[in-house]
Amino acid sequence: MILRRQQEILLARYFLRHICQFQLPSSVALSRTIQRSRNRNNVPPPNPVTIDSLVIPSEYTLTLCNLPFLLYDSKNNENCDINNRILIFTTNENLNILNDSKIWFADDTICTQYIQSTVYYSR
């Protein structure tokens, strides 16, 4: 009785594997379909030509925990020259960590720059 049940299970697995294999697209085709769908739904904003044309969507101003990440944008300040725009990306927690640290290590490595920018550090 147990042997017969095991044979039935093996036979069912064999038929399901081969029947499903013919009905489903290949794993490569499924991966491409999923990737195309992700690309359609997660289109990044276009690269700005000038600093004046840089628009930061609200989804890029928050962390994954919905905490503020863009803490300062001088474009919102009426007295600021648009050609000298200042953007500060960080969290309050990161600022507290820096404030409590006696030594800061930093560099000005920026992998890609689409528009001319300058990085300043001060304390």
C-alpha positions in Angstrom: 0.0 0.0 0.0 2.8 2.5 0.9 4.8 1.5 -2.1 1.8 2.0 -4.4 1.2 5.5 -2.9 4.9 6.4 -3.5 4.7 5.2 -7.1 1.6 7.4 -7.6 3.3 10.4 -6.2 6.4 9.9 -8.4 4.2 9.4 -11.5 2.2 12.5 -10.7 5.3 14.6 -10.2 6.7 13.3 -13.5 3.6 14.2 -15.5 3.2 17.6 -13.8 6.8 18.5 -14.5 6.5 17.7 -18.2 3.0 19.0 -18.7 3.8 22.3 -17.0 7.1 22.6 -18.8 5.3 22.7 -22.1 2.7 25.2 -21.0 4.9 27.7 -19.3 7.4 30.0 -21.2 11.1 29.3 -20.6 12.7 30.7 -17.5 14.6 33.2 -19.6 11.4 34.5 -21.2 9.8 34.8 -17.8 12.8 36.7 -16.4 12.6 39.1 -19.4 8.9 39.7 -18.9 9.4 40.5 -15.2 12.3 42.8 -16.0 10.3 44.7 -18.7 7.5 45.2 -16.2 9.8 46.5 -13.5 11.4 48.9 -16.0 8.0 50.3 -17.0 7.0 50.8 -13.4 10.3 52.2 -12.1 11.4 54.7 -14.7 13.9 57.1 -13.2 13.5 60.8 -13.9 15.5 62.2 -16.9 18.9 63.6 -16.3 18.9 67.4 -16.0 20.7 69.5 -18.5 21.2 72.4 -16.1 21.0 72.9 -12.4 18.0 75.0 -12.9 16.1 72.2 -14.7 16.8 69.7 -11.9 13.6 68.6 -10.3 13.7 66.1 -7.5 10.6 64.0 -7.2 9.2 63.6 -3.7 10.0 59.9 -3.6 13.7 60.7 -3.8 13.4 63.1 -0.8 12.5 60.4 1.7 14.3 57.3 3.1 12.7 53.9 2.9 11.3 54.6 6.4 9.7 57.8 5.1 12.1 60.0 7.0 13.3 63.2 5.4 16.4 62.7 3.3 16.6 65.9 1.3 17.1 68.3 4.3 17.9 71.4 2.4 17.3 72.7 -1.2 18.4 76.3 -1.7 16.0 76.5 -4.7 13.2 77.0 -2.2 15.1 80.1 -0.8 14.1 83.3 -2.6 17.5 85.0 -1.8 19.6 82.2 -3.3 21.1 82.4 -6.8 19.9 79.4 -8.8 23.3 78.9 -10.4 24.7 78.3 -6.9 22.1 75.8 -5.8 22.8 73.8 -2.6 21.4 70.4 -1.9 21.9 68.6 1.4 21.0 64.9 1.4 21.2 63.2 4.8 19.1 62.2 7.8 18.8 63.8 11.2 20.3 60.6 12.7 23.4 61.0 10.5 23.8 64.6 11.5 23.6 63.5 15.2 26.3 60.9 14.6 28.5 63.5 12.9 27.9 65.9 15.7 28.9 63.4 18.3 32.1 62.4 16.4 35.4 64.0 17.2 37.0 63.1 13.8 35.3 63.1 10.4 36.7 61.2 7.4 35.4 62.3 4.0 36.3 62.5 0.3 34.8 64.1 -2.7 34.4 61.0 -4.8 31.4 61.2 -7.1 31.1 58.3 -9.5 29.0 60.2 -12.1 28.3 63.8 -12.6 25.7 64.8 -15.1 25.9 68.5 -14.3 28.8 70.5 -12.9 28.8 70.5 -9.1 31.1 71.2 -6.2 31.3 69.4 -2.9 32.1 71.4 0.2 32.8 70.1 3.7 32.7 72.4 6.8 32.4 72.0 10.5 
